[in-house]
Amino acid sequence: MMITFYKAKHDGSLRYYSVHDRQSHLFSKYSFSVIYGMDQGAGRERAFTFQTRRAMDRRLREIFQERVDKGYKVLYAYAKKSKYKTMFKEVGQKHA
């Protein structure tokens, strides 16, 4: 799963915020990472770990909503699992 948000600042520069689960965590079965900043490839990174999938999914929804509330739009979204595709559609409808 991966979703990338972007936001244009008043000076024309872009801010990016990407969420992905490409890399698993050594000590937790449920995890995802976020990368954010002015450059998609060289931003800051933060890892989130959870005890349950339910807690992880709840935090994902919160992050998606926070980004939309702050004026970010979806640049790119990809998921194999249908539940993530559903989350992405919900986010897309909120900022359309």
Helices and strands as residue ranges (DSSP letters): E 2-8, E 14-20, E 30-37, E 44-50, H 53-69, E 73-78, H 82-95
